[in-house]
């Protein structure tokens, strides 16, 4: 079997790429040389992936020319000034520019792009980006008809007095950055995050403290696996138009598993490194094989088993 740059195997029967062996996610349907895939419309949804805007850690690595400035040194990672890094003034401006773009980007029957749900990584820079791009979210548990606001100004809908509901912001650990090693990729406690971003929905977060961050970098294999599981979770959602505010390395591990059957230019557009506050829209198509399956909450990967074997204290007969 052939492999791609993540070491993922192609099916020997169809030539399609498997994210995980035997998982049913094969990205080539129909005649192999047709150049087309056909999916039932009910099994598709539009996903708008957004990388966070510029953070202080991005500036630091550009100025120093390496990632060494993101290492913790002798101090705890949480004591580093770039731990769970925030947006710069430029990053805030990038987010506001994307908000303006979405306000005039036609989608469906509207002259602007409206979202049913915004899924946000729990790191500070993604929460800040979501807030500046989409504005205040709808309160958790509040129905859309009780939380209406004006359509974007200068839009035909605004002139007609059309009201729209702001999207909910749902925080999910699965779409956080590849964790470990670099201090910018740790997060504060959810208690702290929720105090700063009170309108977000944290009901699906399992851990208050960051139990994932360590000095060791999350493996490529684990990051790829949770990226596909995140797609499975997205597929289980009832919403049809979803924004995901996330990170560059996570997107690289996600998109790097797809696109083998696309023409080179499209594959490069899908798999290239995302810029700060870049919007990349895709259509998620379910093959049906994962529908209805439970998606377990993200848990820390198991530690390597100990190679030390201790003898039993009852190894020898007890003397009477």
C-alpha positions as CSV (number, residue, x, y, z in Angstrom):
1,X,0.0,0.0,0.0
2,X,1.2,3.5,-0.8
3,X,1.3,6.1,1.9
4,X,1.1,9.9,2.1
5,X,3.4,12.3,4.2
6,X,1.6,11.3,7.4
7,X,2.2,7.7,6.7
8,X,-1.5,7.0,6.1
9,X,-2.3,4.0,3.9
10,X,-4.1,3.9,0.6
11,X,-6.7,1.3,0.1
12,X,-5.4,-1.5,-2.2
13,X,-8.8,-1.9,-3.8
14,X,-9.8,1.7,-4.5
15,X,-6.6,3.7,-4.1
16,X,-8.4,6.0,-1.7
17,X,-6.7,7.4,1.4
18,X,-7.7,6.0,4.8
19,X,-7.3,8.3,7.8
20,X,-7.3,5.3,10.1
21,X,-7.1,1.8,8.8
22,X,-10.6,0.2,8.5
23,X,-12.4,3.4,9.7
24,X,-14.6,3.6,6.6
25,X,-13.4,7.2,5.7
26,X,-12.4,6.8,2.1
27,X,-12.3,9.9,0.0
28,X,-12.8,8.6,-3.5
29,X,-16.3,7.4,-4.6
30,X,-17.6,6.2,-7.9
31,X,-15.4,5.3,-10.9
32,X,-11.8,6.0,-9.8
33,X,-11.0,8.1,-12.9
34,X,-14.3,10.0,-13.2
35,X,-13.0,13.1,-11.3
36,X,-16.3,13.4,-9.4
37,X,-17.9,12.3,-6.1
38,X,-21.6,12.2,-5.5
39,X,-23.1,12.5,-2.1
40,X,-26.7,12.7,-0.8
41,X,-27.4,16.3,0.1
42,X,-28.7,15.3,3.6
43,X,-25.3,13.9,4.4
44,X,-23.4,17.2,3.8
45,X,-22.8,20.3,5.8
46,X,-20.7,23.4,5.2
47,X,-17.8,23.8,7.6
48,X,-15.9,27.1,7.7
49,X,-12.5,26.6,9.4
50,X,-10.8,29.7,10.7
51,X,-7.3,29.9,12.0
52,X,-6.9,32.3,15.0
53,X,-5.6,35.8,14.2
54,X,-2.1,36.9,15.0
55,X,-0.9,36.2,18.5
56,X,2.1,37.5,20.4
57,X,3.7,34.1,20.0
58,X,3.5,34.5,16.2
59,X,5.3,37.8,16.5
60,X,8.0,36.4,18.8
61,X,8.9,33.5,16.5
62,X,9.1,35.9,13.5
63,X,11.3,38.3,15.4
64,X,13.7,35.6,16.8
65,X,13.6,33.4,13.7
66,X,12.9,30.2,15.7
67,X,10.5,28.6,18.1
68,X,13.1,28.5,21.0
69,X,11.4,31.6,22.5
70,X,8.3,29.3,23.1
71,X,10.2,26.9,25.4
72,X,9.6,27.1,29.1
73,X,13.2,26.9,30.3
74,X,13.6,26.3,34.0
75,X,10.2,27.9,35.0
76,X,6.8,26.2,34.8
77,X,5.2,26.7,31.4
78,X,2.3,28.6,32.9
79,X,4.8,31.3,34.2
80,X,6.0,32.0,30.7
81,X,4.7,35.3,29.3
82,X,3.6,33.6,26.0
83,X,1.7,30.8,27.8
84,X,-1.8,30.5,26.2
85,X,-0.8,33.5,24.1
86,X,-3.2,36.3,23.3
87,X,-3.9,38.3,20.2
88,X,-1.9,41.4,19.2
89,X,-3.6,44.6,18.1
90,X,-3.0,43.5,14.5
91,X,-4.7,40.2,15.3
92,X,-7.8,42.0,16.6
93,X,-7.8,44.1,13.4
94,X,-7.5,40.9,11.3
95,X,-10.5,39.5,13.1
96,X,-12.6,42.6,12.6
97,X,-11.7,42.6,8.9
98,X,-12.9,39.0,8.6
99,X,-16.2,40.0,10.3
100,X,-16.6,42.8,7.7
101,X,-15.9,40.2,4.9
102,X,-18.5,37.8,6.2
103,X,-21.1,40.6,6.4
104,X,-20.9,40.9,2.6
105,X,-20.2,37.3,1.6
106,X,-23.3,35.8,0.1
107,X,-24.4,32.4,1.5
108,X,-27.6,30.5,0.8
109,X,-30.4,33.0,0.1
110,X,-28.7,35.8,2.1
111,X,-26.3,38.5,1.1
112,X,-24.1,37.7,4.2
113,X,-22.8,34.5,5.8
114,X,-24.8,33.4,8.9
115,X,-23.8,30.6,11.1
116,X,-25.8,28.1,13.0
117,X,-22.9,27.3,15.4
118,X,-19.4,28.4,16.1
119,X,-17.1,25.8,17.6
120,X,-14.1,27.2,19.4
121,X,-10.8,25.8,20.7
122,X,-10.5,26.6,24.5
123,X,-7.2,28.5,24.1
124,X,-7.4,32.3,24.7
125,X,-6.4,33.4,21.2
126,X,-9.2,31.4,19.6
127,X,-11.8,32.6,22.0
128,X,-10.6,36.2,21.3
129,X,-10.7,35.6,17.6
130,X,-14.3,34.2,17.7
131,X,-15.5,37.1,19.8
132,X,-14.1,39.7,17.4
133,X,-15.2,37.9,14.2
134,X,-18.7,37.0,15.3
135,X,-19.6,39.4,18.1
136,X,-21.4,38.4,21.3
137,X,-22.7,34.8,21.1
138,X,-26.2,33.7,21.9
139,X,-26.5,32.7,25.5
140,X,-26.3,28.9,26.2
141,X,-29.7,27.4,26.4
142,X,-31.4,30.5,24.9
143,X,-33.6,29.7,21.8
144,X,-32.9,31.7,18.6
145,X,-36.3,33.4,18.6
146,X,-35.6,35.0,22.0
147,X,-32.2,36.4,20.9
148,X,-32.6,38.4,17.7
149,X,-30.4,41.2,16.3
150,X,-30.3,43.3,13.1
151,X,-28.8,41.9,9.9
152,X,-25.4,43.4,9.0
153,X,-25.6,47.1,8.2
154,X,-25.6,48.1,4.5
155,X,-27.1,44.7,3.6
156,X,-30.5,44.4,1.8
157,X,-31.8,42.4,4.7
158,X,-30.9,45.3,7.1
159,X,-32.8,47.7,4.9
160,X,-35.9,45.4,5.1
161,X,-35.6,45.1,8.9
162,X,-34.7,41.4,8.9
163,X,-33.6,40.0,12.2
164,X,-31.1,37.2,12.7
165,X,-30.0,35.2,15.7
166,X,-26.4,35.2,16.8
167,X,-24.8,31.8,16.8
168,X,-23.9,29.8,19.9
169,X,-20.2,29.5,20.8
170,X,-19.5,25.9,21.8
171,X,-16.0,25.2,23.2
172,X,-14.5,21.8,22.3
173,X,-11.1,20.4,23.4
174,X,-10.8,18.3,20.2
175,X,-10.0,21.3,18.0
176,X,-7.3,22.8,20.2
177,X,-3.7,23.2,18.9
178,X,-1.3,20.2,18.9
179,X,-0.3,20.4,22.5
180,X,3.0,20.1,24.4
181,X,6.5,21.4,24.3
182,X,5.7,25.0,23.3
183,X,4.2,27.2,26.0
184,X,1.8,29.0,23.7
185,X,-0.2,25.7,23.2
186,X,-1.1,25.2,26.8
187,X,-4.3,26.7,28.1
188,X,-5.6,28.3,31.3
189,X,-8.2,26.7,33.4
190,X,-11.7,26.7,32.1
191,X,-12.6,28.6,35.3
192,X,-10.4,31.5,34.2
193,X,-11.4,31.3,30.5
194,X,-15.1,31.3,31.4
195,X,-14.7,34.4,33.6
196,X,-13.2,36.3,30.7
197,X,-15.6,34.9,28.0
198,X,-18.9,34.3,29.9
199,X,-21.2,33.9,26.9
200,X,-19.5,30.8,25.6
201,X,-20.9,27.3,26.2
202,X,-18.5,25.1,28.2
203,X,-21.0,22.4,28.9
204,X,-19.0,19.8,26.9
205,X,-15.6,20.5,28.5
206,X,-14.5,17.6,30.7
207,X,-11.4,19.0,32.4
208,X,-11.0,22.4,34.2
209,X,-7.2,22.3,34.3
210,X,-5.1,21.5,31.2
211,X,-4.5,17.8,31.6
212,X,-3.1,17.5,28.1
213,X,-0.2,19.9,28.1
214,X,3.3,18.5,28.9
215,X,6.9,19.0,27.8
216,X,6.4,16.3,25.2
217,X,4.8,17.2,21.9
218,X,1.6,15.4,21.0
219,X,2.4,12.8,18.4
220,X,1.4,13.3,14.7
221,X,-0.6,10.1,14.9
222,X,-2.6,11.2,17.9
223,X,-3.3,14.6,16.4
224,X,-4.4,13.1,13.1
225,X,-6.7,10.7,15.0
226,X,-8.4,13.3,17.1
227,X,-8.8,15.5,14.0
228,X,-10.8,12.8,12.3
229,X,-12.8,12.1,15.5
230,X,-13.6,15.8,15.5
231,X,-15.0,15.5,12.0
232,X,-17.1,12.6,13.3
233,X,-18.4,14.8,16.1
234,X,-19.2,17.7,13.6
235,X,-21.1,15.2,11.5
236,X,-23.2,14.3,14.5
237,X,-24.3,17.9,15.0
238,X,-27.8,19.0,13.7
239,X,-26.5,22.3,12.4
240,X,-25.7,22.6,8.7
241,X,-23.5,25.7,8.6
242,X,-20.7,25.6,11.2
243,X,-17.6,27.8,11.9
244,X,-14.6,26.3,13.7
245,X,-12.1,28.6,15.2
246,X,-8.9,26.6,15.6
247,X,-5.1,26.5,14.9
248,X,-2.6,26.0,12.1
249,X,-1.0,22.7,13.2
250,X,-4.3,21.1,14.0
251,X,-5.6,22.1,10.5
252,X,-2.4,20.8,8.9
253,X,-3.0,17.4,10.6
254,X,-6.6,17.4,9.6
255,X,-6.3,18.5,5.9
256,X,-3.1,16.5,5.3
257,X,-5.3,13.4,5.5
258,X,-7.5,14.5,2.6
259,X,-7.2,15.6,-1.0
260,X,-5.1,12.7,-2.6
261,X,-7.6,12.5,-5.5
262,X,-7.8,16.2,-6.1
263,X,-5.9,18.1,-8.8
264,X,-2.6,19.4,-7.6
265,X,-3.7,23.1,-7.2
266,X,-6.8,22.2,-5.2
267,X,-4.8,19.7,-3.0
268,X,-2.2,22.4,-2.3
269,X,-4.9,24.9,-1.4
270,X,-6.5,22.4,1.0
271,X,-3.3,21.2,2.6
272,X,-1.1,24.4,2.8
273,X,-0.4,26.1,6.1
274,X,-3.2,28.4,7.0
275,X,-2.4,32.1,7.6
276,X,-3.6,34.1,10.6
277,X,-7.3,34.6,10.6
278,X,-7.6,32.7,7.3
279,X,-11.0,31.3,6.4
280,X,-11.1,27.9,4.6
281,X,-14.5,26.6,3.8
282,X,-15.2,23.0,2.9
283,X,-18.2,20.7,2.5
284,X,-18.2,17.8,5.0
285,X,-19.7,14.7,3.4
286,X,-20.6,11.7,5.4
287,X,-20.5,8.2,3.9
288,X,-22.9,7.0,6.5
289,X,-20.6,4.5,8.1
290,X,-20.0,6.6,11.2
291,X,-23.5,8.0,11.6
292,X,-25.0,7.3,15.0
293,X,-21.8,6.1,16.6
294,X,-20.9,7.6,20.0
295,X,-18.0,10.0,20.1
296,X,-16.3,9.7,23.4
297,X,-14.9,12.9,25.1
298,X,-11.2,13.6,24.4
299,X,-9.0,12.1,27.1
300,X,-5.2,12.4,27.6
301,X,-3.3,9.7,25.7
302,X,-2.2,6.8,28.0
303,X,1.4,7.1,29.3
304,X,3.9,4.6,28.2
305,X,3.7,1.5,30.4
306,X,6.4,1.1,32.9
307,X,9.2,-1.4,32.1
308,X,10.0,-1.9,35.8
309,X,8.5,-5.1,37.2
310,X,8.3,-5.4,41.0
311,X,8.2,-8.8,42.6
312,X,5.4,-9.6,44.9
313,X,5.9,-9.2,48.6
314,X,4.4,-12.7,48.9
315,X,6.9,-14.2,46.5
316,X,8.5,-16.4,49.3
317,X,6.6,-18.6,51.7
318,X,5.8,-16.8,54.9
319,X,7.8,-18.0,57.9
320,X,5.6,-19.0,60.9
